Amino acid sequence: MADVVVAADSPAVLELEAGTYWWCRCGRSRNQPFCDGSHRDTGFTPLEFKIDEKKKVALCRCKHTKGAPFCDGTHRELKPKA
């Protein structure tokens, strides 16, 4: 399995309509924080999640949250690569 890519060191704060969404787990999508299929051949799969009513959410882009797809602040603890 390929390594996860940290897409950003901050969440994507968005107002989403009710519906079904696919969160990128691998970090390679060019449509962060949503999947665009870039995970092919990496061993990763996107995470399906549903929003029941329009609301503001903070979606993880560091890909290390314990509460996927939502940001839990883990990005503040990641060490930059040397």
ChimeraX attribute file (.defattr): number of C-alpha atoms within 10 A of each C-alpha:
attribute: neighborCount
match mode: 1-to-1
recipient: residues
	/A:1	7
	/A:2	10
	/A:3	10
	/A:4	16
	/A:5	15
	/A:6	18
	/A:7	20
	/A:8	15
	/A:9	17
	/A:10	17
	/A:11	21
	/A:12	16
	/A:13	14
	/A:14	12
	/A:15	11
	/A:16	15
	/A:17	14
	/A:18	12
	/A:19	11
	/A:20	12
	/A:21	16
	/A:22	16
	/A:23	26
	/A:24	29
	/A:25	27
	/A:26	25
	/A:27	25
	/A:28	21
	/A:29	18
	/A:30	13
	/A:31	13
	/A:32	19
	/A:33	26
	/A:34	21
	/A:35	22
	/A:36	16
	/A:37	15
	/A:38	17
	/A:39	19
	/A:40	11
	/A:41	10
	/A:42	13
	/A:43	10
	/A:44	17
	/A:45	17
	/A:46	18
	/A:47	14
	/A:48	13
	/A:49	13
	/A:50	11
	/A:51	13
	/A:52	11
	/A:53	10
	/A:54	11
	/A:55	11
	/A:56	11
	/A:57	16
	/A:58	17
	/A:59	23
	/A:60	32
	/A:61	28
	/A:62	24
	/A:63	26
	/A:64	20
	/A:65	16
	/A:66	12
	/A:67	12
	/A:68	17
	/A:69	24
	/A:70	18
	/A:71	22
	/A:72	16
	/A:73	18
	/A:74	16
	/A:75	19
	/A:76	10
	/A:77	9
	/A:78	12
	/A:79	7
	/A:80	6
	/A:81	4
	/A:82	3
